[in-house]
Amino acid sequence: MVNILIKNKTIAIILAVLTFILGSIIITGIIFYVLGFPLSSISEHQTFLFLAVLVSAGLASIVYGRGSKERASKATVYLNESLGLELKENDMWKILRVVEQMPPVVVNKYVTMNINAVEEFESQIKEYKAKLTRKDLLKIKEISEMPVPELQKVLNNLYLETKLEQFKILAEPEAKPLIELNLKELKRVLFNE
C-alpha cells in the first residue's frame, strides 16, 4: 500500500469531503449502471445508494487520515527531543492513527473504571516484543520507570502538539491510577517484573 501523507490538515479535510461527494456519485452511478437500473429509480433502490455512501465514507476517512502528517511530524520531534527517542514520522503517524481509533469516551471509561489494558492486549504485546531490539526494550524500560506525573506532562504536551483529546484525558490527575496500573502490568509482561 502506498503511504502518501498530506502535509496540511485543511487540505486533507477538503480532499476528504470531495472524496465523499464524488465517491458517492460515481459509485452510485456504477452500481446503477451495472445492475441496469435507471438513475430515476434511486428512491426505489435506496439500499444501493446507502452502500455507495458507506463505501465513500470509508474512502473519505482514509483520505482524511493522510492529513495527520503535520501532527505526526510535530509529535515525532517533541518525543524524540524530550524522551531521547528515535521515532520515525511514519511510525508516529501509525501510532496517532491507533489513538484516533479509540474515541475519547472509551478512554474516559478506561480511566473511570481503571481498566487493565495491558491484560486485554497481552498476547499482542508479547508478539510485538519479539520484534523489538534490545535497545528498544531498554528505552521502553526507561520510559516505564519515569514518575507518572512526568509521563502525564509528556501526554499533556502531546495533546498540545496533536490536539487529540485522548492525550488530554490521560494527562489529567484522575488518570494517574490507570497509568500506574498499566505501567506495572507492562513491566510484568515485557520484563517479568
C-alpha positions as CSV (number, residue, x, y, z in Angstrom):
1,M,0.0,0.0,0.0
2,V,1.3,3.4,-0.9
3,N,1.8,5.6,2.1
4,I,1.3,9.1,0.8
5,L,0.7,11.6,3.5
6,I,-0.9,15.0,3.1
7,K,1.2,17.8,4.8
8,N,-1.7,20.2,5.5
9,K,-4.7,19.2,7.7
10,T,-7.0,21.7,5.9
11,I,-6.2,20.2,2.5
12,A,-6.8,16.8,4.0
13,I,-10.3,17.8,5.1
14,I,-11.2,19.4,1.8
15,L,-9.9,16.3,-0.1
16,A,-11.9,14.0,2.2
17,V,-15.1,15.9,1.7
18,L,-14.6,15.9,-2.1
19,T,-13.8,12.2,-2.0
20,F,-17.0,11.6,-0.1
21,I,-19.1,13.6,-2.6
22,L,-17.5,12.4,-5.8
23,G,-17.3,8.8,-4.5
24,S,-21.0,8.7,-3.6
25,I,-21.9,10.0,-7.1
26,I,-19.5,7.8,-9.0
27,I,-20.2,4.6,-7.0
28,T,-23.9,5.1,-7.2
29,G,-23.7,5.6,-11.0
30,I,-21.6,2.4,-11.4
31,I,-23.9,0.3,-9.2
32,F,-27.0,1.5,-11.1
33,Y,-25.3,1.1,-14.5
34,V,-24.1,-2.5,-13.7
35,L,-27.5,-3.5,-12.3
36,G,-29.3,-1.8,-15.2
37,F,-31.4,0.5,-13.1
38,P,-32.2,4.0,-14.3
39,L,-31.0,6.8,-12.0
40,S,-34.6,7.9,-11.7
41,S,-35.3,4.8,-9.6
42,I,-33.0,5.8,-6.8
43,S,-35.9,6.2,-4.3
44,E,-36.8,2.5,-5.1
45,H,-33.3,1.3,-4.6
46,Q,-32.1,3.2,-1.5
47,T,-30.1,0.2,-0.3
48,F,-27.7,0.6,-3.2
49,L,-27.4,4.3,-2.5
50,F,-26.7,3.6,1.1
51,L,-24.0,1.2,0.1
52,A,-22.4,3.8,-2.2
53,V,-22.4,6.4,0.6
54,L,-21.0,3.9,3.1
55,V,-18.1,3.0,0.8
56,S,-17.5,6.7,0.0
57,A,-17.4,7.5,3.8
58,G,-14.7,4.8,4.2
59,L,-12.7,6.3,1.3
60,A,-13.0,9.8,2.8
61,S,-11.8,8.5,6.1
62,I,-8.7,7.1,4.5
63,V,-8.0,10.4,2.7
64,Y,-8.6,12.4,5.9
65,G,-6.2,10.1,7.8
66,R,-3.4,11.0,5.4
67,G,-3.7,14.6,6.7
68,S,-2.2,13.8,10.1
69,K,1.3,14.2,8.7
70,E,1.7,17.6,10.2
71,R,0.5,16.4,13.6
72,A,2.8,13.3,13.3
73,S,5.7,15.5,12.4
74,K,5.2,17.7,15.5
75,A,4.7,14.8,17.8
76,T,7.8,13.0,16.5
77,V,10.0,16.0,17.0
78,Y,8.6,16.5,20.5
79,L,9.0,12.9,21.6
80,N,12.5,12.5,20.1
81,E,13.7,15.6,21.8
82,S,12.0,15.2,25.2
83,L,12.5,11.4,25.6
84,G,15.5,10.8,23.5
85,L,13.7,8.5,21.2
86,E,14.5,7.8,17.6
87,L,10.9,7.6,16.2
88,K,10.3,8.0,12.5
89,E,7.5,10.2,11.4
90,N,5.7,7.4,9.6
91,D,5.8,5.3,12.8
92,M,4.3,8.2,14.8
93,W,1.6,8.6,12.1
94,K,0.6,5.0,12.7
95,I,0.6,5.5,16.5
96,L,-1.6,8.5,16.1
97,R,-4.0,6.6,13.8
98,V,-4.4,4.0,16.6
99,V,-5.0,6.7,19.2
100,E,-7.6,8.3,16.9
101,Q,-9.4,5.0,16.6
102,M,-10.1,4.9,20.3
103,P,-12.8,7.6,21.0
104,P,-12.4,9.9,24.0
105,V,-15.5,8.3,25.5
106,V,-13.7,5.0,25.6
107,V,-10.5,6.5,27.1
108,N,-12.7,8.1,29.8
109,K,-14.3,4.7,30.5
110,Y,-10.8,3.2,30.9
111,V,-9.9,6.0,33.3
112,T,-13.0,5.8,35.5
113,M,-13.1,2.0,35.6
114,N,-9.3,1.7,35.9
115,I,-9.2,-0.9,33.2
116,N,-6.1,-3.1,32.8
117,A,-5.5,-2.5,29.1
118,V,-2.2,-4.4,29.1
119,E,-4.0,-7.6,30.3
120,E,-6.6,-7.1,27.4
121,F,-3.8,-6.9,24.8
122,E,-1.2,-9.1,26.5
123,S,-0.8,-11.6,23.6
124,Q,-0.4,-8.7,21.1
125,I,2.2,-7.1,23.3
126,K,4.2,-10.3,23.6
127,E,4.0,-10.8,19.9
128,Y,5.3,-7.2,19.4
129,K,8.0,-7.8,22.0
130,A,9.6,-10.4,19.8
131,K,10.1,-7.7,17.1
132,L,11.9,-5.3,19.4
133,T,15.6,-4.9,19.7
134,R,17.4,-4.8,23.0
135,K,17.9,-1.1,22.6
136,D,14.1,-0.7,22.1
137,L,13.4,-2.7,25.2
138,L,15.9,-0.6,27.2
139,K,14.2,2.6,26.1
140,I,10.7,1.2,26.9
141,K,12.0,0.2,30.4
142,E,13.5,3.7,30.9
143,I,10.2,5.3,30.0
144,S,8.1,2.9,32.1
145,E,10.2,3.8,35.1
146,M,9.6,7.5,34.8
147,P,7.4,9.0,37.5
148,V,3.7,9.1,36.4
149,P,3.4,12.9,36.8
150,E,6.3,13.3,34.3
151,L,4.7,10.9,31.9
152,Q,1.4,12.9,32.2
153,K,3.3,16.1,31.4
154,V,4.5,14.3,28.2
155,L,0.9,13.3,27.5
156,N,-0.3,16.9,28.0
157,N,2.4,18.2,25.7
158,L,1.4,15.6,23.1
159,Y,-2.1,16.9,23.4
160,L,-0.9,20.4,22.8
161,E,1.0,19.2,19.7
162,T,-1.7,17.0,18.3
163,K,-5.0,18.3,19.7
164,L,-6.0,14.7,20.3
165,E,-8.5,14.7,23.3
166,Q,-7.3,11.2,24.3
167,F,-3.9,12.5,25.4
168,K,-5.6,15.3,27.4
169,I,-7.7,12.8,29.3
170,L,-4.7,10.7,30.2
171,A,-2.8,13.8,31.3
172,E,-5.4,14.7,33.9
173,P,-4.9,13.7,37.6
174,E,-7.8,11.2,37.5
175,A,-5.8,9.1,35.0
176,K,-2.9,8.6,37.4
177,P,-4.1,5.2,38.9
178,L,-4.8,3.9,35.4
179,I,-1.3,4.8,34.2
180,E,0.3,3.3,37.3
181,L,-1.7,0.0,36.9
182,N,-0.9,-0.3,33.2
183,L,2.8,0.5,33.6
184,K,3.1,-2.1,36.4
185,E,1.4,-4.7,34.0
186,L,3.6,-3.6,31.1
187,K,6.7,-4.3,33.2
188,R,5.3,-7.7,34.1
189,V,4.7,-8.6,30.5
190,L,7.8,-7.2,28.9
191,F,10.4,-7.5,31.7
192,N,8.9,-10.3,34.0
193,E,8.8,-7.8,36.9
